Amino acid sequence: MKSKETKIALIYDFDHTLSTTDMQDYSFLPLIGASAKDFWGEVNEVSRRTGMDPLLSYMLLMIRKTKEKNIPLTRKQLVSMGKNVVFFKGLDTWFNRINNYGKKKHLKIEHFIISSGNKEIIEGSSLYKYFKEVYACEFYFENSVAIWPKTIVNYTTKTQFIFRINKGVLDIHEHEKVNASMKDEDKDIPLSNMIYIADGLTDVPCMKLVRMNNGFAIAVYKKSDTKVADNLLKDKRVDYIAEADYSQNSRIETIVKSIIDKIASIDQLNKLRNE
């Protein structure tokens, strides 16, 4: 009987982890003529005043601001904004490099996004093609215009997607299978074979979930801005920290390849035990 293919999941946040700032800042805010400080400040004010989830607040304001400007917020328009997203150095070749390294170790690498940003914008970005699945906030459209949030992915709901990746139940509309009991050997990707890469406190629940099941968490930071990452490491919420530079031979590449080596060694030992 052919042995099951061993997979590793690399799971990423998006804003400030892969993109250099919030994805709305590149195209959406210029479209409505707002600064990042003013827009996100208003999002926080609406959230505090109404008790609304901050993600619902920003999606509400995206709809409201475009209506005020008489600019229909269409899916096509949001997707087109993705082409202007700027990514950290090295990401244009990162995925192929890591995939090829996994192949050398007889492992299949799969990449996933779990983000509180807009899925529509991510879909239009140059990196979208590399992801097995993207979980992010989405709008509901009527007559092609955004009128309501369809999906939100906040810091606690992010954890459900870890279990979806674990079980291979990727369709967010499939609830029965993701909650059903499943033998460990039948799960698609063990939590111990997950590497979670993110930049901030909103990712702590996912980091904790992965780490408590022998997976790995890496906090990335912008050059010379290490405060959040340092605190995450100090508080033992992550295993490693690294600058968000994904270039060949960068620190994060070295860390990820070393983790792949470790998983490959464990996988080989398990196979020898079962021979």
Summary of the structure (lengths in Angstrom):
residues: 275
radius of gyration: 19.4
end to end distance: 11.3
largest distance: 67.1
contacts: 863
relative contact order: 0.15
helix: 48%
strand: 19%
